[in-house]
């Protein structure tokens, strides 16, 4: 069935051709996606490489080796920078465009990587980590929005999820780089400094790519916007897309051209949309992805293996599983829908967390209550139940990666009107980074207070809350145009204003 009209007070559109573009149906769109996705790659590489580099930083700087605070600061400063970068990135996107925001992120990331690689003191290294975090934060907002605005609605979710695949791919490569530079003089400097290379590569490629067609059109560069769209759609579909942009542009004239952060909370439909998007980003972190990744070596030790080399190998395997799961998510997100995929993912995450908690509980009776001594794990537990923890870890990645990995980023790239997309996307990404920082900062403290098994049970309880949240507050946006999504939120806020959500869903079925 085709979309025959777009409900609303602005009028009706002519019948549109069938939406049937495939993921690989347009090389130009794939090129835009891959190039913008390098921002996600930088995101993933930076979050993964520091774990290996820190081992060698400690060897070079005695003050770092003697201070857990310095070690935590080196790691967390990038998260702090990403929070600031994401918050500022939304405004930069709206005012200066997606392309310029990407170029800025590349320059800042490039400088930060070089500063880290040449840092003579830990203080300079921390400055470099802050700069890299700023670049990552801007990129985390910009890449999904740029990809979404250049994507046909029927494959938008899969294309935006490609950015998440680049993140997991960056994490996987970072572990390979950690292994590759272990015997090279200046080990950690190469690990951190080499990140400048993909940033330079993306900068050069982006110079030859256009600005987002939607941003161009709504900023009154209509001829350039149509030129870009003509490379994405055939003539019949192009006419429909231009009509939709014209409608959005006409509505934009009736509102502010530049919105502030406070404007998000002055409109009921925007409050609902932001609550759904930001809540999804927070639950992505609070359902334990970073804690499970952190515990992967410990879980293998529970299974009866204590080799550090095995821990590094596990990191590679987990990263590879994460990337493979993201590929599955790319395939499923535009077929199953965002809401169904997130709900299914959370059910699997809940079951796997119970398995991990059960494994720790089974071996806890023989452990000391000092949970800060992780070396006691292997000595006090046998392999008779370690398989349960390893299976729980594997299931966690299998269920999280296709669903709660890409869905929050895909949803936040499409649920906001054009005028609010950068600001809201930046705010929700900031919440993601803040949640990440909270988990990293307080997870070990919670373990020391209530124990490992109870901590994973707490995370399982949060997963139940996340399921209820998605079920109650997240509408399905699979296949909808940006304009239809905007109407959907207005209906949720004010009731039926010209067609129900089901009618919109039926139109793209």
Beta strands, then each sheet from edge to edge (+ up, - down):
end
